[in-house]
C-alpha cells in the first residue's frame, strides 16, 4: 500500500532549510549601507546631470533640497526638470542650493554633502568647484 504525501520529518527538514536560507538572505536585502550608498550614487548622478545640462544648454541650473526631495531646475524655470525622492530613513545634510553657471561650473567653492541613516551608514558626495563633477565616497 502506497501513501501519498510527506511525513512530519520531511516537512520539518524542509522548513528548517527554508528558515536557514531566509536567515542568510534577508540581511543582504535589508542592508542600510547599501541603501544609503545607492541614494548617494543617485544624488551624485543628479548633480552631474545638473552640470551637464547647464553646459549643454548654456543656462544656469540649481539643485535644491526640501524635506522630501532634491529638485533640478533650470534658471528661470518654474518647475523642476528632474526630482529625486529621499528614501525613508535617509537624512541628507542640509545645505543651500547647489548652482551651476552656463559653463557647467559650480558657483562658489567646492562642496561636500553627507547623506546618513540613524544606524550610522553614510555616503559622502564631493563636488569639484572647477568642473562641477560630483564624486561619491563611503
N, CA and C atoms as a LAMMPS dump frame, in Angstrom:
ITEM: TIMESTEP
0
ITEM: NUMBER OF ATOMS
414
ITEM: BOX BOUNDS ff ff ff
-5.0000000000000000e+02 5.0000000000000000e+02
-5.0000000000000000e+02 5.0000000000000000e+02
-5.0000000000000000e+02 5.0000000000000000e+02
ITEM: ATOMS id mol type element x y z
1 1 1 N 0.841 -1.167 0
2 1 2 C 0 0 0
3 1 3 C 0.896 1.244 0
4 2 1 N 0.707 2.107 -0.974
5 2 2 C 1.495 3.33 -1.061
6 2 3 C 0.659 4.498 -0.563
7 3 1 N 1.347 5.397 0.134
8 3 2 C 0.657 6.571 0.66
9 3 3 C 1.208 7.809 -0.027
10 4 1 N 0.324 8.698 -0.384
11 4 2 C 0.742 9.961 -0.983
12 4 3 C 0.917 10.983 0.137
13 5 1 N 1.886 11.875 -0.032
14 5 2 C 2.083 12.922 0.969
15 5 3 C 3.484 12.881 1.545
16 6 1 N 3.695 13.732 2.545
17 6 2 C 5.004 13.868 3.172
18 6 3 C 4.9 13.483 4.634
19 7 1 N 5.978 12.977 5.182
20 7 2 C 5.993 12.649 6.601
21 7 3 C 6.306 13.921 7.391
22 8 1 N 6.068 13.898 8.66
23 8 2 C 6.338 15.033 9.531
24 8 3 C 7.828 15.371 9.524
25 9 1 N 8.673 14.389 9.51
26 9 2 C 10.124 14.614 9.497
27 9 3 C 10.542 15.335 8.212
28 10 1 N 10.004 14.919 7.079
29 10 2 C 10.341 15.581 5.81
30 10 3 C 9.898 17.046 5.823
31 11 1 N 8.708 17.319 6.347
32 11 2 C 8.228 18.692 6.424
33 11 3 C 9.087 19.543 7.35
34 12 1 N 9.49 19.006 8.492
35 12 2 C 10.326 19.75 9.431
36 12 3 C 11.703 20.039 8.842
37 13 1 N 12.272 19.093 8.116
38 13 2 C 13.57 19.314 7.476
39 13 3 C 13.441 20.404 6.413
40 14 1 N 12.399 20.373 5.621
41 14 2 C 12.177 21.391 4.585
42 14 3 C 11.998 22.769 5.209
43 15 1 N 11.217 22.877 6.259
44 15 2 C 11.012 24.16 6.941
45 15 3 C 12.318 24.657 7.544
46 16 1 N 13.096 23.758 8.112
47 16 2 C 14.399 24.14 8.673
48 16 3 C 15.347 24.687 7.614
49 17 1 N 15.387 24.06 6.461
50 17 2 C 16.255 24.524 5.365
51 17 3 C 15.787 25.893 4.876
52 18 1 N 14.482 26.074 4.716
53 18 2 C 13.943 27.364 4.29
54 18 3 C 14.263 28.47 5.299
55 19 1 N 14.14 28.164 6.584
56 19 2 C 14.451 29.141 7.621
57 19 3 C 15.925 29.536 7.565
58 20 1 N 16.81 28.577 7.334
59 20 2 C 18.241 28.856 7.232
60 20 3 C 18.548 29.741 6.02
61 21 1 N 17.948 29.427 4.888
62 21 2 C 18.159 30.227 3.674
63 21 3 C 17.647 31.653 3.88
64 22 1 N 16.477 31.808 4.485
65 22 2 C 15.94 33.144 4.738
66 22 3 C 16.797 33.916 5.726
67 23 1 N 17.303 33.245 6.742
68 23 2 C 18.15 33.916 7.726
69 23 3 C 19.424 34.444 7.08
70 24 1 N 19.923 33.768 6.08
71 24 2 C 21.133 34.227 5.392
72 24 3 C 20.824 35.289 4.334
73 25 1 N 19.657 35.215 3.715
74 25 2 C 19.342 36.11 2.594
75 25 3 C 18.774 37.453 3.029
76 26 1 N 17.95 37.505 4.055
77 26 2 C 17.266 38.737 4.434
78 26 3 C 18.237 39.868 4.785
79 27 1 N 19.287 39.658 5.555
80 27 2 C 20.191 40.78 5.842
81 27 3 C 20.834 41.372 4.589
82 28 1 N 21.015 40.593 3.556
83 28 2 C 21.606 41.119 2.323
84 28 3 C 20.655 42.079 1.615
85 29 1 N 19.348 41.845 1.719
86 29 2 C 18.383 42.721 1.066
87 29 3 C 18.073 43.944 1.907
88 30 1 N 18.192 43.835 3.201
89 30 2 C 17.861 44.946 4.093
90 30 3 C 19.132 45.607 4.616
91 31 1 N 20.092 45.853 3.744
92 31 2 C 21.366 46.437 4.139
93 31 3 C 21.288 47.962 4.05
94 32 1 N 21.248 48.675 5.206
95 32 2 C 21.113 50.123 5.168
96 32 3 C 22.31 50.815 4.512
97 33 1 N 23.497 50.264 4.627
98 33 2 C 24.652 50.878 3.973
99 33 3 C 24.466 50.874 2.472
100 34 1 N 23.949 49.775 1.959
101 34 2 C 23.736 49.678 0.516
102 34 3 C 22.658 50.662 0.073
103 35 1 N 21.584 50.813 0.863
104 35 2 C 20.528 51.769 0.537
105 35 3 C 21.076 53.191 0.505
106 36 1 N 21.875 53.535 1.497
107 36 2 C 22.44 54.875 1.573
108 36 3 C 23.411 55.115 0.432
109 37 1 N 24.238 54.126 0.131
110 37 2 C 25.183 54.267 -0.979
111 37 3 C 24.451 54.401 -2.306
112 38 1 N 23.375 53.645 -2.481
113 38 2 C 22.602 53.738 -3.724
114 38 3 C 21.986 55.125 -3.863
115 39 1 N 21.447 55.669 -2.781
116 39 2 C 20.901 57.021 -2.838
117 39 3 C 22.008 58.036 -3.107
118 40 1 N 23.169 57.837 -2.496
119 40 2 C 24.307 58.723 -2.753
120 40 3 C 24.708 58.716 -4.218
121 41 1 N 24.704 57.535 -4.832
122 41 2 C 25.016 57.437 -6.262
123 41 3 C 23.97 58.167 -7.104
124 42 1 N 22.705 58.015 -6.741
125 42 2 C 21.636 58.702 -7.473
126 42 3 C 21.773 60.217 -7.335
127 43 1 N 22.127 60.682 -6.134
128 43 2 C 22.304 62.109 -5.911
129 43 3 C 23.501 62.631 -6.699
130 44 1 N 24.602 61.884 -6.7
131 44 2 C 25.778 62.287 -7.489
132 44 3 C 25.428 62.356 -8.973
133 45 1 N 24.63 61.408 -9.454
134 45 2 C 24.208 61.426 -10.861
135 45 3 C 23.339 62.649 -11.15
136 46 1 N 22.445 62.999 -10.218
137 46 2 C 21.615 64.186 -10.396
138 46 3 C 22.473 65.448 -10.459
139 47 1 N 23.467 65.541 -9.594
140 47 2 C 24.359 66.702 -9.598
141 47 3 C 25.161 66.768 -10.893
142 48 1 N 25.623 65.621 -11.372
143 48 2 C 26.35 65.598 -12.644
144 48 3 C 25.425 65.958 -13.805
145 49 1 N 24.16 65.534 -13.745
146 49 2 C 23.179 65.931 -14.761
147 49 3 C 22.984 67.445 -14.761
148 50 1 N 22.961 68.044 -13.571
149 50 2 C 22.785 69.499 -13.477
150 50 3 C 23.943 70.221 -14.148
151 51 1 N 25.161 69.748 -13.905
152 51 2 C 26.332 70.374 -14.528
153 51 3 C 26.3 70.182 -16.041
154 52 1 N 25.944 68.983 -16.492
155 52 2 C 25.881 68.715 -17.932
156 52 3 C 24.791 69.531 -18.608
157 53 1 N 23.627 69.607 -17.966
158 53 2 C 22.526 70.374 -18.537
159 53 3 C 22.913 71.851 -18.662
160 54 1 N 23.55 72.388 -17.627
161 54 2 C 23.97 73.786 -17.667
162 54 3 C 24.933 74.025 -18.824
163 55 1 N 25.884 73.111 -18.981
164 55 2 C 26.892 73.265 -20.031
165 55 3 C 26.29 73.086 -21.424
166 56 1 N 25.482 72.058 -21.615
167 56 2 C 24.93 71.752 -22.934
168 56 3 C 23.87 72.756 -23.38
169 57 1 N 23.063 73.232 -22.451
170 57 2 C 22.005 74.165 -22.811
171 57 3 C 22.413 75.62 -22.583
172 58 1 N 23.618 75.803 -22.066
173 58 2 C 24.168 77.127 -21.783
174 58 3 C 23.194 77.979 -20.973
175 59 1 N 22.718 77.394 -19.912
176 59 2 C 21.847 78.089 -18.975
177 59 3 C 22.222 77.629 -17.568
178 60 1 N 21.98 78.457 -16.577
179 60 2 C 22.278 78.062 -15.21
180 60 3 C 21.3 77.016 -14.708
181 61 1 N 21.749 76.203 -13.781
182 61 2 C 20.879 75.218 -13.139
183 61 3 C 21.137 75.232 -11.642
184 62 1 N 20.15 74.813 -10.88
185 62 2 C 20.299 74.697 -9.429
186 62 3 C 19.678 73.389 -8.961
187 63 1 N 20.301 72.777 -7.962
188 63 2 C 19.747 71.603 -7.298
189 63 3 C 19.393 72.047 -5.887
190 64 1 N 18.11 71.927 -5.553
191 64 2 C 17.642 72.358 -4.238
192 64 3 C 17.159 71.154 -3.433
193 65 1 N 17.139 71.321 -2.13
194 65 2 C 16.709 70.262 -1.21
195 65 3 C 15.528 70.77 -0.405
196 66 1 N 14.443 69.997 -0.377
197 66 2 C 13.384 70.275 0.59
198 66 3 C 13.228 69.027 1.455
199 67 1 N 12.171 68.944 2.217
200 67 2 C 12.048 67.844 3.177
201 67 3 C 11.823 66.48 2.538
202 68 1 N 11.404 66.437 1.261
203 68 2 C 11.086 65.149 0.653
204 68 3 C 11.898 64.801 -0.58
205 69 1 N 12.563 65.795 -1.2
206 69 2 C 13.225 65.506 -2.467
207 69 3 C 14.305 66.522 -2.806
208 70 1 N 15.152 66.118 -3.715
209 70 2 C 16.061 67.031 -4.393
210 70 3 C 15.4 67.382 -5.715
211 71 1 N 15.541 68.628 -6.163
212 71 2 C 14.948 69.056 -7.427
213 71 3 C 15.998 69.772 -8.273
214 72 1 N 16.089 69.413 -9.54
215 72 2 C 16.995 70.045 -10.5
216 72 3 C 16.163 70.979 -11.37
217 73 1 N 16.488 72.262 -11.338
218 73 2 C 15.709 73.258 -12.063
219 73 3 C 16.632 74.176 -12.852
220 74 1 N 16.254 74.468 -14.085
221 74 2 C 16.999 75.447 -14.884
222 74 3 C 16.669 76.854 -14.396
223 75 1 N 17.625 77.764 -14.525
224 75 2 C 17.406 79.144 -14.128
225 75 3 C 16.219 79.717 -14.902
226 76 1 N 15.288 80.314 -14.182
227 76 2 C 14.118 80.912 -14.805
228 76 3 C 12.947 79.967 -14.971
229 77 1 N 13.139 78.671 -14.801
230 77 2 C 12.039 77.708 -14.948
231 77 3 C 11.225 77.659 -13.658
232 78 1 N 9.931 77.41 -13.795
233 78 2 C 9.072 77.368 -12.611
234 78 3 C 8.904 75.954 -12.059
235 79 1 N 9.16 74.946 -12.883
236 79 2 C 9.021 73.567 -12.417
237 79 3 C 10.345 72.833 -12.595
238 80 1 N 10.628 71.866 -11.746
239 80 2 C 11.889 71.125 -11.855
240 80 3 C 11.936 70.26 -13.111
241 81 1 N 13.129 70.108 -13.666
242 81 2 C 13.344 69.204 -14.793
243 81 3 C 13.455 67.763 -14.312
244 82 1 N 14.049 67.567 -13.139
245 82 2 C 14.196 66.235 -12.552
246 82 3 C 14.012 66.35 -11.047
247 83 1 N 13.529 65.275 -10.443
248 83 2 C 13.445 65.216 -8.987
249 83 3 C 14.002 63.881 -8.513
250 84 1 N 14.463 63.854 -7.284
251 84 2 C 14.981 62.634 -6.666
252 84 3 C 14.391 62.558 -5.267
253 85 1 N 13.496 61.593 -5.041
254 85 2 C 12.857 61.437 -3.732
255 85 3 C 13.869 60.918 -2.718
256 86 1 N 13.752 61.415 -1.502
257 86 2 C 14.62 60.971 -0.417
258 86 3 C 13.974 59.744 0.219
259 87 1 N 14.666 58.587 0.229
260 87 2 C 14.063 57.378 0.8
261 87 3 C 13.852 57.49 2.313
262 88 1 N 12.92 56.722 2.819
263 88 2 C 12.64 56.701 4.254
264 88 3 C 13.888 56.294 5.024
265 89 1 N 14.161 56.992 6.09
266 89 2 C 15.297 56.67 6.942
267 89 3 C 16.604 57.319 6.52
268 90 1 N 16.661 57.915 5.333
269 90 2 C 17.88 58.566 4.862
270 90 3 C 17.763 60.057 5.155
271 91 1 N 18.789 60.628 5.769
272 91 2 C 18.778 62.046 6.12
273 91 3 C 19.91 62.762 5.404
274 92 1 N 19.572 63.594 4.407
275 92 2 C 20.633 64.37 3.768
276 92 3 C 21.003 65.562 4.643
277 93 1 N 22.259 65.94 4.588
278 93 2 C 22.737 67.111 5.312
279 93 3 C 22.11 68.354 4.678
280 94 1 N 21.594 69.263 5.511
281 94 2 C 21.002 70.498 4.994
282 94 3 C 22.085 71.348 4.338
283 95 1 N 21.743 71.975 3.239
284 95 2 C 22.699 72.825 2.533
285 95 3 C 21.952 73.817 1.661
286 96 1 N 22.592 74.915 1.312
287 96 2 C 21.95 75.854 0.385
288 96 3 C 21.888 75.256 -1.017
289 97 1 N 21.125 75.87 -1.933
290 97 2 C 21.058 75.336 -3.293
291 97 3 C 22.449 75.202 -3.921
292 98 1 N 22.604 74.159 -4.719
293 98 2 C 23.858 73.929 -5.439
294 98 3 C 23.617 74.394 -6.866
295 99 1 N 24.312 75.462 -7.276
296 99 2 C 24.037 76.07 -8.574
297 99 3 C 25.267 75.987 -9.489
298 100 1 N 24.969 75.869 -10.778
299 100 2 C 25.995 75.802 -11.814
300 100 3 C 25.774 76.942 -12.795
301 101 1 N 26.874 77.515 -13.321
302 101 2 C 26.742 78.579 -14.319
303 101 3 C 26.52 77.974 -15.705
304 102 1 N 26.434 78.795 -16.73
305 102 2 C 26.14 78.331 -18.087
306 102 3 C 27.269 77.507 -18.697
307 103 1 N 28.413 77.444 -18.016
308 103 2 C 29.529 76.625 -18.494
309 103 3 C 29.619 75.304 -17.723
310 104 1 N 28.672 75.056 -16.832
311 104 2 C 28.654 73.814 -16.06
312 104 3 C 29.579 73.829 -14.861
313 105 1 N 30.083 75.007 -14.488
314 105 2 C 30.966 75.11 -13.324
315 105 3 C 30.145 75.409 -12.075
316 106 1 N 30.577 74.849 -10.974
317 106 2 C 29.909 75.079 -9.695
318 106 3 C 30.078 76.537 -9.305
319 107 1 N 28.994 77.175 -8.901
320 107 2 C 29.07 78.554 -8.424
321 107 3 C 29.444 78.491 -6.95
322 108 1 N 30.551 79.075 -6.602
323 108 2 C 31.036 79.046 -5.229
324 108 3 C 32.128 77.997 -5.065
325 109 1 N 32.481 77.756 -3.824
326 109 2 C 33.563 76.822 -3.503
327 109 3 C 33.104 75.375 -3.631
328 110 1 N 34.077 74.472 -3.689
329 110 2 C 33.777 73.031 -3.71
330 110 3 C 32.947 72.685 -2.478
331 111 1 N 32.108 71.688 -2.611
332 111 2 C 31.227 71.314 -1.506
333 111 3 C 31.32 69.829 -1.21
334 112 1 N 31.005 69.522 0.034
335 112 2 C 30.902 68.133 0.463
336 112 3 C 29.53 67.945 1.096
337 113 1 N 28.778 66.975 0.596
338 113 2 C 27.458 66.665 1.138
339 113 3 C 27.524 65.31 1.829
340 114 1 N 26.806 65.176 2.916
341 114 2 C 26.761 63.902 3.635
342 114 3 C 25.323 63.426 3.712
343 115 1 N 25.124 62.159 3.387
344 115 2 C 23.815 61.511 3.473
345 115 3 C 23.955 60.408 4.512
346 116 1 N 23.125 60.43 5.555
347 116 2 C 23.281 59.472 6.648
348 116 3 C 21.966 58.772 6.978
349 117 1 N 22.108 57.695 7.737
350 117 2 C 20.975 56.975 8.317
351 117 3 C 21.196 56.938 9.818
352 118 1 N 20.137 56.734 10.606
353 118 2 C 20.293 56.691 12.066
354 118 3 C 21.257 55.611 12.541
355 119 1 N 21.406 54.534 11.783
356 119 2 C 22.298 53.456 12.212
357 119 3 C 23.763 53.739 11.868
358 120 1 N 24.045 54.918 11.323
359 120 2 C 25.428 55.306 11.061
360 120 3 C 25.901 55.093 9.637
361 121 1 N 25.129 54.407 8.802
362 121 2 C 25.531 54.225 7.404
363 121 3 C 25.509 55.582 6.724
364 122 1 N 26.55 55.896 5.97
365 122 2 C 26.551 57.188 5.299
366 122 3 C 27.257 57.128 3.953
367 123 1 N 27.038 58.179 3.169
368 123 2 C 27.71 58.367 1.895
369 123 3 C 28.121 59.831 1.836
370 124 1 N 29.3 60.097 1.301
371 124 2 C 29.808 61.46 1.199
372 124 3 C 29.972 61.79 -0.276
373 125 1 N 29.386 62.919 -0.686
374 125 2 C 29.47 63.352 -2.076
375 125 3 C 30.279 64.641 -2.111
376 126 1 N 31.326 64.662 -2.914
377 126 2 C 32.164 65.836 -3.064
378 126 3 C 31.942 66.419 -4.451
379 127 1 N 31.733 67.728 -4.522
380 127 2 C 31.52 68.402 -5.796
381 127 3 C 32.738 69.271 -6.073
382 128 1 N 33.374 69.015 -7.194
383 128 2 C 34.561 69.754 -7.617
384 128 3 C 34.149 71.144 -8.102
385 129 1 N 34.827 72.191 -7.636
386 129 2 C 34.458 73.558 -7.996
387 129 3 C 34.805 73.892 -9.446
388 130 1 N 35.909 73.366 -9.964
389 130 2 C 36.354 73.732 -11.315
390 130 3 C 35.453 73.162 -12.4
391 131 1 N 35.111 71.889 -12.278
392 131 2 C 34.349 71.231 -13.346
393 131 3 C 32.925 70.872 -12.953
394 132 1 N 32.563 71.015 -11.69
395 132 2 C 31.211 70.708 -11.241
396 132 3 C 30.916 69.233 -11.109
397 133 1 N 31.938 68.391 -11.22
398 133 2 C 31.728 66.937 -11.135
399 133 3 C 31.468 66.517 -9.689
400 134 1 N 30.517 65.602 -9.51
401 134 2 C 30.205 65.059 -8.189
402 134 3 C 30.776 63.655 -8.078
403 135 1 N 31.452 63.38 -6.978
404 135 2 C 32.066 62.076 -6.715
405 135 3 C 31.55 61.562 -5.391
406 136 1 N 31.343 60.265 -5.28
407 136 2 C 30.859 59.68 -4.039
408 136 3 C 31.961 58.851 -3.396
409 137 1 N 31.999 58.9 -2.054
410 137 2 C 32.911 58.042 -1.305
411 137 3 C 32.171 57.575 -0.068
412 138 1 N 32.613 56.453 0.496
413 138 2 C 31.977 55.924 1.695
414 138 3 C 33.001 55.753 2.759
